[in-house]
Amino acid sequence: MNSEDFISQLISETGLTQEQGVAANSIFESTFLAGNKNKDFIIKQIVERLGVDEAQANIIYDVGVGLLATGVLSKIKKMIFRK
C-alpha cells in the first residue's frame, strides 16, 4: 500500500479531510514502529496536528495501524507466492 492509498483509505474510514489525512500519514510514516511503544506519542501527535479529540485520535490510530498491517501482510503474501 503506497502513501496515496493509505491516505485515501484512512480518509474513507475516519471521515478526515484530505489535509488531515496527509498529516496523519506523515505522523505514521515518521513515528510508527511495530508494537504499542509509540501509541501514546502517535495519538498525542494526531490530537495536536489534526485538531481532534483523544477518542477520535484513538480511532484514527486503530484504523491506521490496521491499514499498515494489511499492507504489510499483502506484500508478504505477494513475495511468498512469487516463488
C-alpha positions as CSV (number, residue, x, y, z in Angstrom):
1,M,0.0,0.0,0.0
2,N,1.5,3.3,-1.0
3,S,1.0,6.6,0.8
4,E,-1.8,7.8,-1.5
5,D,-3.7,4.5,-1.0
6,F,-3.1,4.8,2.8
7,I,-4.4,8.4,2.9
8,S,-7.4,7.6,0.8
9,Q,-8.4,4.6,2.9
10,L,-7.8,6.5,6.1
11,I,-10.0,9.4,4.9
12,S,-12.7,6.9,3.8
13,E,-12.8,5.1,7.1
14,T,-12.4,8.0,9.5
15,G,-14.0,11.0,7.8
16,L,-10.9,13.1,7.9
17,T,-10.3,15.9,5.4
18,Q,-7.6,15.5,2.8
19,E,-5.3,17.8,4.8
20,Q,-5.8,15.8,7.9
21,G,-5.2,12.5,6.1
22,V,-1.9,13.8,4.7
23,A,-0.9,15.0,8.2
24,A,-1.9,11.6,9.8
25,N,0.1,9.8,7.1
26,S,3.1,11.9,7.9
27,I,2.8,11.1,11.6
28,F,2.6,7.4,10.9
29,E,5.5,7.5,8.5
30,S,7.7,9.4,10.9
31,T,6.9,7.6,14.2
32,F,5.3,4.2,13.6
33,L,7.2,1.2,14.9
34,A,5.7,-2.3,15.4
35,G,4.2,-2.7,18.9
36,N,2.5,-0.2,21.2
37,K,5.6,1.6,22.4
38,N,4.8,4.7,20.3
39,K,1.0,4.5,20.5
40,D,0.7,7.3,23.1
41,F,3.1,9.5,21.2
42,I,1.3,9.0,17.9
43,I,-2.1,9.7,19.5
44,K,-0.8,12.9,21.1
45,Q,0.6,14.0,17.7
46,I,-2.7,13.2,16.0
47,V,-4.6,15.3,18.6
48,E,-2.2,18.2,18.2
49,R,-1.7,18.2,14.5
50,L,-5.2,17.2,13.3
51,G,-7.2,19.1,15.9
52,V,-9.3,16.1,17.0
53,D,-10.1,14.9,20.5
54,E,-8.4,11.8,22.0
55,A,-11.3,9.5,21.3
56,Q,-11.1,10.4,17.6
57,A,-7.3,10.1,17.7
58,N,-7.6,6.6,19.0
59,I,-10.0,5.6,16.2
60,I,-7.6,7.2,13.6
61,Y,-4.7,5.3,15.2
62,D,-6.5,2.0,15.2
63,V,-7.6,2.4,11.5
64,G,-4.1,3.5,10.5
65,V,-2.4,0.5,12.3
66,G,-4.9,-1.8,10.7
67,L,-4.2,-0.4,7.2
68,L,-0.5,-0.6,7.7
69,A,-0.8,-4.2,8.9
70,T,-3.0,-5.1,5.9
71,G,-0.4,-3.6,3.6
72,V,2.5,-5.4,5.1
73,L,0.7,-8.7,5.0
74,S,-0.3,-8.1,1.4
75,K,3.4,-7.5,0.5
76,I,4.5,-10.7,2.3
77,K,1.8,-12.8,0.5
78,K,3.0,-11.4,-2.8
79,M,6.6,-12.3,-2.0
80,I,5.7,-15.8,-0.9
81,F,3.6,-16.6,-4.0
82,R,6.2,-15.3,-6.4
83,K,8.5,-18.2,-5.5
